[in-house]
Amino acid sequence: MRDGIKGWARGFYPTVLNGQAVLHPLMRSSNSDFARCLISEHDARKLKRHRFVDFRDEAKFKKHHVKGARHVDYDDMWSKPMMEELNKRDNLIIIHDVPEVAGAIALTLKVMDYPRVYILK
């Protein structure tokens, strides 16, 4: 990992407990980097250049989604068109029903040097 342990921490990389990655407790802990990346829709809309990216399945997205959110099928997340659309200057707000999946997506984007990644509460 670039920048060693500090880069690891900035990338929200999960800790390991009993041989398993523990994302969910990290996200709930007020002392963790994950707690700092959680954001409400109201606060997210105050950010300049905010972009909601919804990784839930299409049926859930069609039933209800945040106004202005971009739907991305989780399987297409790493496609070239999707990666070209995500701008590193934007504040990316990740939407997913499963906290561990949202955390994994945020972690991956942080590791890929996206500096402003948030998870919608």
PEVENRA-V868834 format. One line per field, one symbol per residue. psi: psi as a letter, one per 30 degrees, with the letter a starting at -180 (. if undefined). burial: 1 if it has 24 or more other C-alpha atoms within 12 Angstrom, else 0. A space follows every 10 residues. Layout:
psi->???
burial->???
//
This chain:
psi->kkgbeeeeef ggkllkkhgk kjeeeeffkf gleeeffkkl eeeeffkkhk jkjjglleee eeeklkkgkk kkkefgegle eeefekkffl jkjkkkfjee eeeeeeeeee eggjfjklkk .
burial->0000000001 1111000000 0110011000 0011101110 1001000001 1111110000 0000110011 1100001000 0000010000 1111110011 0111111111 1101111111 1
//
